[in-house]
Amino acid sequence: MILLGVRAALARAVFALAILLLPGVIHAQPQRIVSLNLCIDQLLLALVPKARIASVTYLSTNKQLSTITDQLEGIYINQGLAEEIVPLQPDLIIASEFGATDAVRLLQQLGFHVERVHFPLTLNAVIEHIEELGALVGGEVAAHNLTQQIHAQLAQADKLAKVEPSPTAIWYSPNGVVAGQGTLEHELMTRAGFRNLAAESGLTGFAQMDLEQLVVAAPQNLIVEGGYVESFSVAREYLQHPALKRQSRVIELPAAISVCSAPAVADVLRVLREQR
């Protein structure tokens, strides 16, 4: 009887181990997550409790690039070097598709779990990106809530665009760069009900537009990112020009949407919709 009991206990243990090894079985949520990318830094803080974030990049401390500079207390700041990540003993390291190449290769050789993620270029891709990252870090509920917020704002923006006139606008960045057709910025503008004069002039992607062209285009609105307004740049100098001040209203967005679209896209949609 004792032998039979031992055999039964062993059988249960083997069965439990086999279940854990089956594909698709949900494992424990990562508790020490390291990010090697600015955009991932920002999404992590939206998707998981701060206590589960072991480290984010130094770029997140830059107010011109990051929207989370005031949320980093207690989180180790890394410079993207493998030797500073190893002592943290993370159970998940997330990097971009092409960034931190040397560090990622070394960390993988040392046996750490490293995941590379692609970054979105359209609104639909932004939603997919948030959901995929949420599943990776165990933040499915927060990811679902964030994507539902984006869906709701898109629906509201589409509804308003059908019943209200469309004011003209140009999305303006440092060095006189504007966003034309085929950009996420263009999609955000048009979904919020603005006419993108850069796209209407035939521009595709990102292109430079000098001050004279900007004055001639005469947009009713100039859309700029908050961080760039505060920094010294050609865009800032242009915004102070009397000709533009007379004809264009400035809409200031959350900082660094062009650097990291996914964490800020919901706020950008809200601001654009309200300002329209």
Secondary structure, 3 states (H helix, E strand, C coil): CHHHHHHHHHHHHHHHHHHHHCCCCCCCCCCCEEECCHHHHHHHHHHCCHHHEEEEEHHHHCCCCCCCHHHCCCCEEECCCHHHHHHHCCCEEEEECCCCHHHHHHHHHCCCCEEEECCCCCHHHHHHHHHHHHHHHCCHHHHHHHHHHHHHHHHHHHHHHHHCCCCEEEEEEHHHEEECECCHHHHHHHHCCCEEHHHHCCCECEEECCHHHHHHHCCCEEEEEHHHHHCCCHHHHHHCCHHHHHHCEEEEECCCCCCCHHHHHHHHHHHHHHHC
